[in-house]
Amino acid sequence: MKHDATGFAFTQMLAMQVENTHKRLVLIGGAEDRQGTCMILQEFVRFAGGPRAELVVATVATVSPQEAGAEYTAVFQRLGATTVQTLDISSREDANAPRVVDMINEATGVFFTGGDQLRITRFLGGTKTDTALHRRYEEGMVLAGTSAGASMMSSTMIVEGLPETTPRVGAVKVGPGMEFIAGMLIDQHFGQRGRLGRLLSAIAQYPHELGIGIDENTAAVVSGGEFTVIGEGAVTVIDAGGLTYTNFADLKESECLALCGVQLHILPAGYRFNLLNRLPMPPSHPMTPIYKES
């Protein structure tokens, strides 16, 4: 696959980020099972150390931190984690507090709840907690997020957008994310809320990035240069690396976009996607691409 200079730069950046195979991101599309087998949350607990896990539930995205914190604490304890703490950050002063940094430094896994991703970037961006999260993630701490907590993981994030619409100029607003992984734009509640159009609208602006649309009760587990799909839905991947034509630069607000040469992959549970080569992989042969370019 051919990439322009910008796409090559992002690929190189991603390659540097995934060299550490101990790093693991769990990106959840929202509305994950919290009552039954809780397979996705159970995997997060297992990744973080099982009964030895020291978990932090970060409720910064929600305006109901006590309720969200109590719910996830109860679930994680039921799944076998003996140490679970809730971290409520409602100001940048909180995010620079030594006690908060200490919590992150001691954690083996941090889980971000849903809510508003702008609250996360506004309260955490550039703070001591932000620095601690990046350092501990590089050291192998598991980082997970659901809904807004997943969207903020990338360098560029979707802030808001119109669902169930033809791709149009202005149909989506984007902003800087928390930069735990480069080269992708993450959207959540994807199939359930009809967000294909808004993700395509975002990728039209940033064709060098992969569009990652994650269904509810579904997760993309990123590790070692690829992600694996788990859960009951699918992950949709939009790859505009081979884009041959778009009229984006010529349009006015709300006018329909033309996008030619875009690839789309639908990956259910068990499928993998190689982020460096931009190739889907079947579950039966995890190292073999589903197809090869001629």
C-alpha positions, -999 to +999 in steps of 0.1 A: +000+000+000+013+034-009+012+064+015+020+100+010+046+117+032+021+126+059+008+090+061+043+077+062+051+100+091+021+088+111+030+051+103+065+058+116+050+074+147+027+044+153+056+020+148+076+037+175+046+036+199+039-002+194+074-015+198+067-022+235+045-053+233+036-050+270+015-019+263-022-026+260-052-003+253-088-016+257-111+006+236-147-001+244-176+012+223-199+019+253-228+000+269-206-029+278-221-058+298-219-050+335-246-074+348-239-108+332-205-124+324-190-090+318-165-105+293-149-072+282-145-059+318-133-093+329-105-092+302-095-058+315-092-071+350-072-101+337-048-079+317-042-057+348-033-087+370-064-105+380-067-108+418-034-089+421-048-060+400-047-025+415-074-006+396-083+030+393-117+040+380-114+075+365-147+093+365-135+126+350-157+123+319-190+121+338-211+146+357-222+117+380-189+105+393-202+089+426-227+067+408-204+057+380-175+051+404-196+029+427-210+009+398-177+000+382-160-006+416-187-032+424-183-048+390-145-050+392-146-064+427-171-090+416-147-100+388-119-106+413-100-074+417-092-069+453-080-033+451-103-008+433-102+030+439-123+057+423-105+088+410-128+118+407-111+148+390-133+179+385-106+205+381-070+209+369-060+215+405-072+180+413-052+166+383-020+182+397-025+169+432+003+146+445-022+121+459-037+117+424-003+111+408+005+085+436-027+066+427-017+064+390+018+054+399+006+025+420-021+013+396-018-017+373-049-006+353-068+026+348-104+026+335-120+057+321-158+058+323-181+074+297-195+109+296-180+139+278-145+134+263-139+172+264-140+170+302-111+146+300-089+167+278-099+199+296-091+187+331-062+163+324-043+177+294-008+187+303-012+181+340+009+159+363-017+132+360-015+133+323+023+128+325+019+100+350-007+082+329+016+083+298+046+072+318+028+043+335+012+032+302+047+031+286+058+009+315+030-016+310+000-003+329-032-013+312-054+016+300-091+012+292-119+035+284-156+031+274-175+055+251-160+090+257-132+072+276-123+054+244-127+084+220-101+105+239-073+079+236-062+090+201-042+121+191-072+135+173-107+128+187-143+133+176-159+158+199-194+157+184-212+151+152-245+144+134-255+107+134-273+089+105-263+114+079-246+113+045-210+125+049-210+163+048-187+192+055-193+202+091-211+171+101-184+164+127-163+184+150-128+171+161-102+182+186-070+171+202-072+139+222-049+125+250-024+109+225-021+075+239-021+061+204-015+079+171-029+072+136-065+066+144-098+084+150-121+065+173-159+066+174-182+046+197-218+034+200-210+030+163-236+006+147-263+014+173-263+052+166-256+051+129-223+069+130-207+057+097-214+091+081-198+112+108-167+090+109-164+093+071-168+130+075-139+131+100-117+109+079-122+132+049-104+158+070-077+135+083-072+108+055-039+098+070-056+083+101-076+051+104-113+055+113-121+030+141-159+026+148-166+004+178-201-011+184-216-012+219-205-041+242-175-045+219-139-036+223-107-032+203-077-045+223-046-027+210-012-044+217+020-050+198+011-032+165-024-047+161-058-048+177-081-078+184-119-075+185-138-089+215-174-087+225-207-092+208-206-066+180-180-055+154-153-029+148-155-010+115-122+002+100-122+030+075-089+033+056-085+064+034-048+057+026-057+048-010-081+078-014-081+087-051-104+117-050-123+139-026-141+173-031-136+183+005-116+214-002-142+227-027-173+225-006-192+248+017-208+239+050-233+211+049-226+201+013-222+164+005-187+149+004-173+127-024-149+101-012-134+077-038-110+048-032-118+044+005-115+009+020-139-003+047-135-034+069-161-050+093-143-071+119-164-092+144-150-109+175-118-128+170-106-108+140-074-088+142-061-057+124-025-050+117-021-013+123+013-009+107+004-026+074-033-017+075-044-053+069-072-073+085-063-108+098-087-138+103-090-154+137-079-189+125-045-176+111-036-146+132-004-138+113-019-142+078-037-113+062-072-119+048-060-107+014-028-094-002-025-066-026-015-075-061 
